[in-house]
Amino acid sequence: KVLAENDQVRKEADDLGPRAELDYWKKKLSKFDYLMEQLKSPDMKAVLGVLTAAKSKLLKKWRALDSRITDAANEAKDNVKYLYCLEKYYDPLYNSDPMSMVDAIPGLINTIKMIQSISQYYNTSEKISSLFVKV
């Protein structure tokens, strides 16, 4: 269910700011961290041991699901890490007058550029464009 939700297209209001993007990824990270914890539990290892011993056909499907969950968790973790870098630059957008905001814009743009060039997951034009719309 969590993976199905993860694959759905996001629908957002037009007036959301960059904090909403960070909040979105923090919630995703929390969900996937919980799933990862469950996957590493002793009960889960026992189930996998039984499936392996029985040479179950479900093991292939299980490994594919585990891989998708791990990748989604890594994406959420990576995105949260990079979006936290923006926080000091977008805070003035929420807390300052328009003249004070101007000082934060170059740092914000440079950080978004850095994210786009370094991030393994957040470097798509769709994600960067969405972030610029929020800014």
C-alpha positions in Angstrom: 0.0 0.0 0.0 2.8 2.4 0.9 4.6 1.7 -2.4 1.4 2.2 -4.3 0.9 5.6 -2.6 4.6 6.4 -3.4 4.0 5.8 -7.1 1.0 8.1 -7.4 1.2 11.5 -8.9 1.2 14.3 -6.2 -1.6 16.8 -6.2 -0.8 20.0 -4.5 -2.3 23.4 -4.0 -0.6 26.2 -6.0 0.2 28.3 -3.0 2.4 25.9 -1.1 5.9 27.1 -0.2 9.2 25.2 -0.1 8.5 24.1 3.5 5.7 21.9 2.2 8.2 20.1 0.0 10.5 19.3 3.0 7.5 18.3 5.1 6.3 15.9 2.3 9.6 14.2 2.1 10.0 14.0 5.9 6.6 12.2 6.1 7.7 9.8 3.4 11.0 9.2 5.2 9.2 8.4 8.4 6.9 5.8 6.6 9.8 4.1 4.9 12.0 4.1 7.9 9.3 2.3 9.8 8.9 -0.2 7.0 12.7 -0.7 6.9 12.7 -1.4 10.6 10.0 -4.0 10.1 11.9 -5.7 7.3 15.0 -6.1 9.6 13.0 -7.5 12.5 13.8 -11.1 13.8 10.3 -12.2 12.8 10.9 -11.1 9.2 14.2 -12.8 9.1 12.6 -16.0 10.3 9.9 -15.8 7.6 12.6 -15.2 4.9 14.6 -18.2 6.3 11.5 -20.4 5.9 10.8 -19.2 2.4 14.4 -19.8 1.4 14.5 -23.3 2.9 11.2 -24.1 1.1 12.6 -22.6 -2.1 9.4 -20.7 -2.4 8.5 -18.8 -5.6 7.4 -15.9 -3.4 11.0 -15.2 -2.6 11.6 -13.5 -6.0 8.5 -11.3 -5.5 9.6 -10.6 -1.9 13.1 -9.5 -3.0 11.6 -7.2 -5.7 9.4 -5.5 -3.0 12.3 -5.2 -0.6 14.3 -3.6 -3.3 11.6 -1.1 -4.2 11.1 -0.2 -0.5 14.8 0.3 0.0 15.1 2.5 -3.0 12.1 4.6 -1.9 13.6 4.9 1.6 16.9 6.0 0.1 15.2 8.5 -2.1 13.3 10.0 0.8 16.4 10.2 3.0 18.5 11.8 0.2 15.7 14.4 -0.6 15.3 15.3 3.0 19.0 15.8 3.4 19.2 18.2 0.4 16.0 20.0 1.2 17.3 20.8 4.7 20.1 22.7 3.0 17.6 25.1 1.6 16.0 25.9 4.9 18.3 28.8 5.8 17.6 30.4 2.4 13.8 30.0 2.3 13.1 31.0 5.9 13.6 34.7 4.9 10.9 34.1 2.3 8.4 33.4 5.1 9.7 35.8 7.7 10.9 38.9 5.9 9.7 41.9 3.9 10.3 41.8 0.1 13.4 43.9 0.3 15.1 41.5 2.8 14.1 38.5 0.7 16.3 39.7 -2.1 19.4 38.9 -0.1 18.4 35.2 0.2 17.6 34.6 -3.4 21.2 34.1 -4.8 22.0 31.5 -2.0 18.7 29.8 -2.6 19.3 29.6 -6.4 22.8 28.3 -5.9 21.7 25.6 -3.5 19.0 24.5 -5.8 21.6 24.3 -8.6 23.8 22.2 -6.3 20.9 19.9 -5.4 20.1 19.4 -9.1 23.7 18.6 -10.0 24.6 16.4 -7.0 21.4 14.6 -5.8 20.9 11.1 -7.1 17.1 11.4 -6.8 16.1 15.1 -6.8 17.9 15.9 -10.1 14.9 15.5 -12.5 13.5 18.5 -14.2 10.0 17.8 -12.7 11.2 17.8 -9.2 13.4 20.9 -9.6 10.6 22.7 -11.5 8.1 21.9 -8.7 10.6 23.2 -6.1 11.0 26.5 -8.1 7.2 26.9 -8.3 7.0 26.5 -4.5 9.8 29.1 -4.0 
